[in-house]
Amino acid sequence: MRRRCEAGGKKFQINSGHAYDRAHKGGDVRDSGLSRDQIENAIVHDLLTQQDLSTIPRVPRYVDKVVEVEGYAVGYRVNTLPNGTVNIGTYFPG
């Protein structure tokens, strides 16, 4: 499942199915008790407030970042699609 939103004049795409709905090597974000919306809203907010979005690399390159959500560290992988959409390809326990 891919979710899309617009915030701060930018388009975002989040690969929610891969990120939230399955365990990762470092654990499972569902064990945090946080909802998908809480995590994904925090990631978008982090990008809008902490990052000059023009510096996010284009696919196939990416950058890994970490955001704290209610005391729980969440790592995420971000890049920019050819159409300019900011893509969060996955997130995981940070």
C-alpha positions as CSV (number, residue, x, y, z in Angstrom):
1,M,0.0,0.0,0.0
2,R,1.3,3.4,-1.0
3,R,-0.2,6.5,0.7
4,R,0.1,10.0,-0.8
5,C,-0.3,13.4,0.7
6,E,0.6,17.1,0.1
7,A,2.1,19.3,2.8
8,G,4.0,22.5,2.6
9,G,3.5,22.7,-1.1
10,K,5.2,19.3,-1.7
11,K,3.9,15.9,-2.7
12,F,4.8,12.9,-0.6
13,Q,4.5,9.2,-1.2
14,I,4.9,6.7,1.6
15,N,5.4,3.0,1.1
16,S,3.2,2.2,4.1
17,G,2.6,-1.5,3.2
18,H,6.3,-2.3,3.2
19,A,7.1,-0.1,6.2
20,Y,4.4,-0.6,8.7
21,D,2.9,-3.9,7.8
22,R,6.0,-6.1,8.2
23,A,8.8,-6.6,10.6
24,H,12.3,-5.4,9.6
25,K,15.8,-6.7,10.5
26,G,15.9,-4.3,13.5
27,G,12.4,-5.1,14.7
28,D,8.8,-4.1,14.1
29,V,7.5,-0.6,14.4
30,R,4.1,-1.9,15.4
31,D,5.7,-3.0,18.7
32,S,6.1,0.7,19.5
33,G,2.3,1.0,20.0
34,L,2.3,4.0,17.5
35,S,-0.2,4.1,14.7
36,R,0.7,4.3,11.0
37,D,-0.6,7.8,11.0
38,Q,1.4,9.0,14.0
39,I,4.6,7.7,12.4
40,E,4.0,8.9,8.9
41,N,2.8,12.4,10.1
42,A,6.0,12.7,12.1
43,I,8.2,11.7,9.1
44,V,6.6,14.3,6.9
45,H,6.8,16.9,9.6
46,D,10.5,16.1,10.1
47,L,11.2,16.5,6.4
48,L,9.4,19.8,6.2
49,T,11.1,21.3,9.3
50,Q,14.6,19.8,9.2
51,Q,15.5,19.3,5.5
52,D,15.9,21.5,2.5
53,L,13.8,19.2,0.3
54,S,15.8,20.2,-2.8
55,T,18.8,18.4,-1.4
56,I,17.1,15.0,-1.1
57,P,18.7,12.7,-3.7
58,R,16.9,11.4,-6.7
59,V,16.2,7.7,-7.2
60,P,18.0,5.4,-7.2
61,R,20.0,7.2,-4.5
62,Y,18.5,7.8,-1.1
63,V,19.4,9.1,2.4
64,D,18.5,7.4,5.7
65,K,17.2,9.7,8.5
66,V,15.8,9.2,12.0
67,V,12.9,10.9,13.7
68,E,11.7,10.5,17.3
69,V,8.0,9.9,17.7
70,E,6.8,10.0,21.3
71,G,10.1,8.8,22.6
72,Y,10.5,6.0,20.0
73,A,13.2,6.3,17.3
74,V,12.0,5.6,13.8
75,G,14.5,5.4,10.9
76,Y,13.3,6.1,7.4
77,R,14.7,6.1,3.9
78,V,13.9,9.0,1.6
79,N,14.5,10.0,-2.0
80,T,12.9,12.1,-4.8
81,L,11.0,10.6,-7.7
82,P,11.5,11.9,-11.2
83,N,8.2,13.8,-11.0
84,G,9.5,15.7,-7.9
85,T,7.5,13.7,-5.3
86,V,9.3,13.0,-2.1
87,N,9.3,9.3,-1.6
88,I,9.6,7.6,1.8
89,G,10.4,4.1,0.6
90,T,10.4,2.4,4.1
91,Y,10.6,3.1,7.8
92,F,11.8,0.9,10.6
93,P,12.8,0.9,14.3
94,G,15.6,3.4,14.5
